[in-house]
């Protein structure tokens, strides 16, 4: 009864279990009973590099910078993909190694670590983990106008850029620069 102002027991309440935490990746707007399934994102893309290092070729200054937002016992649940050009998402193309990292630690994935070490100088030591780029034609050929997608357990959790357009002359283009969040 829409005009009722007391609960006479005739109303039924539908119980919908799910994640009720607004800060969780899998927050369910329909859920009214938390079932303990909330998942929180613990890794974020911090920056993307695309510049020429003095000692290397045109792509020797490419890299991705990630930061751990919380302690992560198994980094391999995270990965990324590169959406080259305007062909849409290529999905998950690389998963991290199964290492543990602590909250606040920086992870740098580089095309050429020795050239970047020379280029970054003392700043290079600020990164707790420095990993080599995986060999994959699509991932290795990213450049300053490609969107980057971050995945957790196979689900897309973050995108830098737009996977459906070429980033040339877009406000998110990072050609010959370091896009930093």
Secondary structure, DSSP 8 states (H G I E B T S, - for coil): -TT--S--S-------EE---TTSTT--TT--EE-S------EEEEEEEEE--TTS-TTTEEEEEEEESS-BS-GGGEEEEEE-TTS------EE--S--B-TT-EEEEES-HHHHHHHHGGGGGG-SEEEE----HHHHT--TT-EEEEEETTEEEEEES-TTS--TTSTT--TTEEEE-
